[in-house]
Amino acid sequence: MNYEKEVHLIPDLILSFEVSFTGCREKLADAVDRIMSLVQTLPCVQGRLEKLHLALMEALTNAVIHGNREDPAKVVTVCAGCDRRAELLICVTDQGEGFDSSTLPDPTAAGNMHEGHGRGVFLMRRLVDEVEFNLGGRQVILRKRTATRKR
């Protein structure tokens, strides 16, 4: 499998960056802060990004813990940039086995309130404008419409 070629699935990004890291849960907050610092430099970004920060934390946590199973030999790659519509896209790709996002139970349903999975994806979907899964669930794309885009 050629992992490097799979990462570059975001077409037509005007300005972008890519970072990779091997991760453990203790380093997630530092990785998110570093990535958000880079995100802030993109020209399509305006305003406050607290919700995006939390969505990125959930995406990286899922990639490191559930995707790569905290294997120090596996890499998480993050690519981000602005598309032609001045929307911000952040793509998180892990080297795990993937999953089917459509099979996640609704964590707000009465029988699922105490389940240990599904909340991260639920939160991401509420914190950004669009969440898309690719590569059999090994890649998530977070899309955030910015203040510069006219509706």
Secondary structure, 3 states (H helix, E strand, C coil): CCHHHHHCCCCCCCEEEEEEEECCHHHHHHHHHHHHHHHCCCCCCCCCCHHHHHHHHHHHHHHHHHHCCCCCCCEEEEEEEECCCCEEEEEEECCCCCCCHHHCCCCCCHHHCCCCCCHHHHHHHHHCCEEEEEHHHCEEEEEEECCCCCC
